[in-house]
Amino acid sequence: MSEASFFTDMLQSITDRGRQLLFSGARAPQVAAKVDLQTLCEMLLSSRGEASGMALAAEILDRWGALESEGAQKFLLMLHEKFGPDTTKLDQAIDKYRADKSSAAIIALHQAAEPRRQELLRRLNHAPNGTAKLVRMRQQLLASKDQSAGYHALDADFTHLFGSWFNRGFLTLRPIDWTTPAYILEKIIKYEAVHEIAGWEELRRRLAPADRRCFAFFHPRLADEPLVFVEVALTRSVPRAIGDVLDEGREQINADEATTAVFYSISNCQEGLRGISFGNFLIKQVVEDLRRDLPGLKNFVTLSPVPGFARWLAKARASAADRFLSEAARETLMSLDDPNWPDNEKTAIAVERVLLPLAARYFLVERTPDGRPVDPVARFHLGNGARLERLNFLGDRSSKAMQQAHGLMVNYLYKLDDIVANHEALAQRGEVIASPAVKSLLNQNDESRSGGNGQQGSRPFAQIVNSTLGGGRK
């Protein structure tokens, strides 16, 4: 029996004993059923016994799990309305702090300001499988259409607690390979969010070869549930297209022949943990492990999607106010409305000349209202200290990628000596660190607006963009 299984069985035994003590007698189920959820929550907050507390937590979560959608929403509303801060104690603590700004007054103010539901959620976590059920509870909250102040307050409590419960110190990194138990491999297929895994044979092609790796973070209270996983291709060069990585007929190499590790898919698995970042720790840990095991690796790059690009470009095309789009560019981009445009070589070349400079602008110039890069994947990798290295025209021709980014893919480069400086440039100055090739594309956009021909000397766009990291297809 595993340590995790033994611990779970022990918690269940204590909980069962607590239920017998708490709802004793032949009519125990009827007695428990008469107590409403709010009363049970109040009982849990006032409980001092370990067994009775675990029994109450289990009873509440079991009741919650049996609720239909409307009842579950009412339960979340009750958590907000009935289990916020004690306003009387908070007012008293504020008055005391204003009169005496001592450490004791600050501690008392902090304690009074904490919503009672935070302690309630901590105690619910003591139930068997409590952590998993609370993650599902937040998933339900995130799926709600309610965007009221109460919704945001409750979500802030979940985020605060999960940020502590799921910090890096509690996570374990495990390699995922073809010998991993099937019940975990099934979840890898289910949770893959970037490049769909069609079935077991395709999963085998991603895990079994010597030039493939996969790693996942796990948490001890969710022992069989990956939190996030990354798929890695070991190659001799930096790929321009996802087909270079996933095509069934690709050339396979031995791991010790590889010079480049390509992170081509990072998938968060638990929707209830959205916003709790694991991926940055995952990449850094995987890089360290790969460097240790394969000292011949020199480059660590991604082959990443650009999920926000098509939406941004559609908005720019629809707006007459966006002057960075010339009339000629608008006319060329009309080809994007034809789903077969990539199959026409002449059309594709024309689109490439317009699209890549606009993509450079999307990454280097455009910002969210709070000053961050507009693309969510870019925010992740650039925030981790990666460099925007190369834009890959028609790097992914899947229907999903064509819809999200007109097929565009991106290489981000993780150069270990520069990670900290790159991160600070973005965090402190809002500057995206990019390769000369990508920066030159932004200049192409400026030239096209001022009547230039959109070329750098006599070199075609594909040659300019793909020159920085060198190498053809593997």
C-alpha positions in Angstrom: 0.0 0.0 0.0 1.4 3.4 -0.9 1.9 6.1 1.7 -0.8 8.3 0.1 -3.3 5.4 0.1 -2.5 4.6 3.7 -3.0 8.3 4.7 -6.3 8.5 2.8 -7.6 5.3 4.5 -6.6 6.6 7.9 -8.5 9.9 7.3 -11.5 8.0 6.1 -11.4 5.8 9.3 -11.2 8.9 11.5 -14.0 10.6 9.6 -16.3 7.5 9.8 -15.7 7.3 13.6 -16.4 11.0 13.9 -19.7 10.6 12.0 -20.8 7.9 14.4 -20.0 10.2 17.4 -21.5 13.3 15.8 -24.8 11.7 14.5 -25.1 8.9 17.0 -28.1 6.5 17.3 -30.2 4.5 15.0 -31.8 7.6 13.4 -28.4 9.2 12.6 -29.0 9.7 8.9 -32.4 11.3 9.6 -30.9 13.6 12.2 -28.0 14.6 9.9 -30.5 15.3 7.0 -32.5 17.8 9.1 -29.4 20.0 9.6 -29.1 22.5 6.8 -25.7 23.3 5.1 -25.4 26.7 6.7 -25.8 25.2 10.2 -23.3 22.5 9.4 -20.8 25.1 8.3 -21.3 27.0 11.6 -20.9 23.8 13.5 -17.6 23.1 11.6 -16.2 26.5 12.4 -17.0 26.0 16.1 -15.8 22.4 16.3 -12.8 21.6 18.4 -12.6 17.8 18.0 -10.5 16.3 15.2 -12.8 13.4 14.4 -16.0 15.5 14.6 -14.4 18.3 12.5 -13.5 15.8 9.8 -16.9 14.3 9.9 -18.6 17.7 9.6 -16.3 18.6 6.7 -17.1 15.3 4.9 -20.8 15.7 5.4 -20.8 19.3 4.0 -18.7 18.3 1.0 -20.9 15.2 0.4 -24.0 17.3 0.5 -22.5 19.9 -1.8 -21.5 17.2 -4.3 -25.1 16.0 -4.5 -26.5 19.5 -5.2 -27.8 20.3 -8.7 -26.6 23.4 -10.5 -29.0 25.9 -8.8 -28.4 24.5 -5.4 -24.6 24.6 -5.8 -24.8 28.3 -6.9 -26.9 29.0 -3.8 -24.2 27.3 -1.6 -21.5 29.6 -3.1 -23.7 32.6 -2.5 -24.2 31.5 1.1 -20.5 31.3 1.6 -20.1 34.9 0.5 -23.1 36.4 2.3 -23.0 34.5 5.6 -19.3 33.8 6.1 -17.6 37.1 5.4 -15.6 39.1 8.0 -17.2 39.7 11.4 -17.9 43.5 10.8 -18.3 44.3 14.5 -14.8 42.9 15.2 -13.4 44.5 12.1 -14.7 48.0 13.2 -13.2 47.5 16.6 -9.9 46.4 15.2 -9.8 49.4 12.8 -10.5 51.8 15.7 -7.8 50.1 17.8 -5.3 50.4 15.0 -6.0 54.1 14.5 -5.3 54.7 18.1 -2.4 52.4 18.5 -0.4 51.3 15.4 1.5 48.6 17.3 2.3 45.2 16.0 -0.4 43.6 18.1 -3.0 46.0 16.6 -1.9 45.2 13.1 -2.2 41.4 13.8 -5.6 41.9 15.3 -6.7 44.0 12.3 -5.4 41.3 9.9 -7.3 38.6 11.8 -10.5 40.5 11.9 -10.3 41.4 8.2 -10.0 37.8 7.1 -13.4 36.4 5.9 -14.7 33.5 8.1 -15.0 31.4 4.9 -11.3 31.2 4.6 -11.1 29.3 7.9 -14.2 27.3 6.8 -12.4 26.3 3.5 -9.3 25.3 5.5 -11.4 23.0 7.7 -13.3 21.6 4.7 -9.9 20.6 3.4 -9.5 18.2 6.3 -12.1 15.9 4.8 -11.0 12.8 2.8 -10.4 14.0 -0.7 -11.2 17.5 0.5 -8.5 19.2 -1.6 -9.8 17.7 -4.8 -13.4 18.6 -3.9 -12.5 22.2 -3.2 -10.6 22.4 -6.5 -13.8 21.3 -8.2 -15.8 23.8 -6.1 -13.7 26.6 -7.5 -14.0 25.2 -11.0 -17.8 25.5 -10.5 -17.3 29.1 -9.3 -15.2 30.0 -12.4 -17.9 28.5 -14.6 -20.6 30.7 -13.1 -21.9 33.6 -15.1 -22.0 35.7 -12.0 -19.4 38.5 -12.1 -20.6 40.3 -9.0 -18.4 41.7 -6.2 -19.4 38.7 -4.2 -18.1 36.3 -6.9 -14.7 38.1 -7.0 -14.5 38.2 -3.2 -15.1 34.4 -3.0 -12.7 33.7 -5.8 -10.0 35.8 -4.1 -10.3 33.6 -1.0 -9.9 30.4 -3.1 -6.9 31.9 -4.9 -5.3 33.0 -1.7 -5.6 29.6 -0.1 -4.7 27.6 -3.2 -1.6 29.8 -3.7 -0.4 28.5 -0.3 -1.5 24.9 -0.6 -0.1 24.5 -4.1 3.2 26.4 -3.8 6.3 24.9 -5.4 7.5 23.4 -2.2 4.6 20.9 -2.1 4.9 19.8 -5.8 6.7 16.8 -7.1 8.1 16.5 -10.7 7.5 13.1 -12.3 8.6 11.9 -15.7 5.7 10.6 -17.8 6.6 7.8 -20.2 5.1 4.7 -21.8 5.6 2.8 -18.6 3.5 5.3 -16.5 0.3 3.7 -15.1 -2.5 3.8 -17.7 -4.9 5.7 -15.4 -2.4 8.7 -15.5 -1.7 8.3 -19.2 -5.5 8.5 -19.8 -5.5 11.9 -18.1 -2.6 13.1 -20.3 -4.7 12.3 -23.3 -7.7 14.0 -21.7 -5.9 17.2 -20.5 -3.7 17.9 -23.6 -4.8 21.4 -24.4 -2.5 22.5 -27.2 -2.2 19.6 -29.7 -4.9 17.1 -29.3 -3.9 13.5 -28.7 -6.2 11.4 -30.9 -5.7 8.1 -28.9 -3.3 5.6 -27.4 -1.2 5.1 -30.6 -0.6 8.8 -30.9 0.3 9.1 -27.2 2.8 6.3 -27.7 4.4 8.2 -30.5 4.8 11.2 -28.1 6.2 9.2 -25.2 8.0 6.1 -26.3 10.7 7.3 -28.7 14.2 8.0 -27.3 14.0 11.6 -28.5 10.8 12.4 -26.6 10.2 13.5 -22.9 7.2 14.4 -20.8 7.2 15.8 -17.3 4.3 16.6 -14.9 3.9 18.3 -11.6 1.8 16.4 -8.9 0.6 17.4 -5.5 0.5 14.9 -2.6 -3.2 15.5 -1.9 -4.0 15.0 -5.7 -1.6 12.1 -6.1 -3.0 10.7 -9.3 -4.0 14.0 -10.9 -1.3 15.9 -12.9 -1.5 19.6 -12.3 0.4 20.7 -15.4 2.6 18.8 -17.9 5.0 19.6 -20.6 5.9 17.6 -23.7 9.5 17.9 -25.0 11.1 17.0 -28.3 14.8 16.4 -28.5 16.1 17.6 -31.9 19.2 18.7 -33.8 17.6 22.1 -34.8 14.9 24.5 -33.9 11.6 23.4 -35.6 9.6 25.9 -37.6 6.4 23.9 -37.7 4.6 21.5 -35.4 4.7 18.9 -38.2 8.5 18.8 -37.7 7.8 17.5 -34.2 4.6 15.4 -34.5 4.6 13.9 -38.1 4.5 10.1 -37.9 7.2 9.7 -40.5 9.7 12.1 -38.9 13.3 11.1 -38.4 14.0 9.8 -34.9 17.3 10.3 -33.2 19.1 9.1 -30.1 18.8 11.4 -27.1 22.5 12.0 -26.9 22.5 13.3 -30.5 20.2 16.2 -29.7 21.4 19.7 -29.3 18.0 21.3 -28.7 15.1 20.7 -26.3 11.8 21.9 -27.7 8.9 22.5 -25.3 6.0 22.1 -27.8 3.0 21.7 -25.5 2.3 22.9 -21.9 -1.1 22.0 -20.6 -2.7 23.0 -17.3 -4.9 20.1 -16.1 -7.1 21.5 -13.3 -9.5 24.2 -14.3 -10.2 24.9 -10.6 -6.5 25.9 -10.3 -6.7 28.5 -13.1 -4.5 31.5 -12.2 -2.3 29.4 -9.8 0.9 29.4 -11.8 2.9 26.1 -12.1 4.3 26.3 -15.6 7.1 28.6 -14.9 8.5 26.3 -12.1 7.9 23.3 -14.4 10.0 24.7 -17.3 12.9 25.7 -15.1 12.9 22.4 -13.3 12.8 20.4 -16.5 15.6 22.5 -18.0 17.8 21.7 -15.0 16.9 18.0 -15.2 17.6 17.8 -19.0 20.9 19.6 -18.7 22.0 17.2 -16.0 21.0 14.1 -18.0 21.9 15.3 -21.5 24.9 17.7 -21.3 24.9 17.9 -25.1 21.8 20.1 -25.1 22.7 23.7 -26.0 19.3 25.3 -26.9 16.1 25.4 -24.9 13.2 26.7 -27.0 9.5 26.5 -27.4 7.3 25.9 -30.4 4.3 27.9 -29.2 0.8 28.8 -30.4 -0.4 32.4 -30.6 -4.0 32.1 -29.4 -4.9 35.8 -29.5 -3.5 36.8 -32.8 -6.4 36.2 -35.2 -8.8 37.9 -32.8 -6.5 41.0 -32.5 -6.0 41.1 -36.3 -9.8 40.8 -37.0 -10.4 43.8 -34.6 -7.7 45.8 -36.4 -9.1 45.0 -39.8 -12.6 46.1 -38.7 -11.4 49.4 -37.3 -10.7 52.3 -39.6 -8.8 54.0 -36.8 -6.0 51.5 -36.9 -3.6 53.4 -39.2 -0.8 50.8 -39.0 -2.9 48.9 -41.6 -2.4 50.4 -45.1 -5.1 50.0 -47.7 -2.9 47.6 -49.6 -2.4 45.5 -46.5 -6.2 45.5 -45.8 -6.7 44.3 -49.4 -4.2 41.5 -49.0 -5.6 40.4 -45.7 -9.0 39.9 -47.4 -7.5 36.6 -48.5 -7.7 35.3 -45.0 -11.5 35.1 -45.3 -11.0 32.3 -47.8 -10.3 29.1 -45.8 -8.2 27.7 -48.7 -5.8 30.6 -48.9 -2.7 28.7 -47.7 -3.1 26.3 -50.7 -2.5 29.0 -53.2 1.2 29.7 -53.3 1.0 33.2 -54.7 -1.7 34.2 -52.1 0.3 32.7 -49.3 3.5 34.6 -50.3 1.5 37.9 -50.4 -0.2 37.1 -47.0 3.2 36.3 -45.5 4.7 39.6 -46.5 1.8 41.5 -44.7 1.1 39.1 -41.8 4.6 38.7 -40.3 5.3 42.4 -39.7 1.8 42.7 -38.1 2.6 39.8 -35.9 5.8 41.5 -34.9 3.7 44.6 -33.9 1.3 42.3 -32.0 4.2 41.1 -29.8 6.4 44.1 -29.5 4.0 47.1 -29.5 0.5 46.1 -28.5 -0.3 46.0 -24.8 -3.2 45.2 -22.5 -4.6 48.2 -20.4 -2.3 47.2 -17.6 0.8 47.3 -19.9 1.4 43.6 -20.5 1.8 41.7 -23.8 -1.7 41.0 -25.3 -1.0 37.4 -26.1 -1.5 35.0 -23.1 1.2 32.6 -24.1 3.6 35.4 -24.7 2.9 36.8 -21.3 3.8 33.4 -19.8 7.0 32.8 -21.6 8.2 36.4 -21.7 7.4 36.8 -18.1 9.6 33.8 -17.4 12.5 35.5 -19.1 12.4 33.9 -22.5 13.3 35.8 -25.7 10.9 36.2 -28.6 13.2 34.4 -31.1 11.3 33.6 -34.3 7.9 33.9 -36.0 6.9 30.9 -38.0 4.5 31.5 -40.9 2.0 28.6 -41.2 3.7 26.7 -38.5 0.5 24.9 -37.6 -2.2 24.2 -40.3 -4.6 22.5 -37.9 -8.1 24.0 -37.9 -7.7 25.2 -34.3 -4.4 27.0 -35.1 -5.8 28.5 -38.4 -8.8 29.9 -36.5 -6.8 31.3 -33.6 -3.6 32.5 -35.3 -3.9 32.0 -39.1 -1.4 29.2 -38.6 1.3 31.4 -36.9 3.6 29.7 -34.4 6.4 31.2 -32.3 9.8 30.1 -30.9 10.7 31.5 -27.5 14.3 31.0 -26.5 15.3 30.2 -22.9 18.9 31.3 -22.7 19.8 30.7 -19.1 22.3 33.5 -18.8 19.7 36.1 -19.9 16.5 34.9 -18.2 16.8 37.3 -15.3 17.6 40.3 -17.4 14.9 39.5 -19.9 12.3 39.2 -17.1 13.4 42.4 -15.5 13.2 44.3 -18.8 9.5 43.3 -19.2 8.6 43.7 -15.5 10.4 47.0 -15.0 10.2 48.7 -18.4 7.5 46.8 -20.2 10.1 45.9 -22.9 9.8 42.7 -24.9 13.2 41.2 -25.6 13.3 39.9 -29.1 15.8 38.7 -31.7 17.1 41.1 -34.4 15.1 39.1 -37.0 11.8 39.8 -35.2 12.7 43.4 -34.7 13.5 43.8 -38.3 10.0 42.7 -39.1 8.6 45.5 -37.1 10.6 47.9 -39.2 9.1 46.3 -42.3 5.7 47.3 -41.0 6.8 50.9 -40.6 8.3 50.9 -44.1 5.1 49.5 -45.7 3.0 52.3 -44.1 5.4 54.9 -45.5 5.3 53.5 -49.0 8.3 51.0 -48.8 8.1 47.7 -50.6 8.1 45.6 -47.4 11.4 43.8 -48.1 14.8 43.9 -46.6 17.2 44.2 -49.5 16.4 41.3 -51.9 15.8 38.7 -49.2 12.3 37.1 -49.0 10.5 37.3 -45.7 10.7 33.5 -44.9 14.5 33.7 -45.3 14.8 36.8 -43.0 12.6 35.3 -40.3 14.1 31.9 -40.3 17.8 33.0 -40.4 18.4 33.6 -36.7 18.3 30.1 -35.4 19.5 28.5 -38.6 18.9 25.0 -39.9 16.3 23.5 -42.1 13.7 20.9 -41.1 15.0 17.9 -39.2 
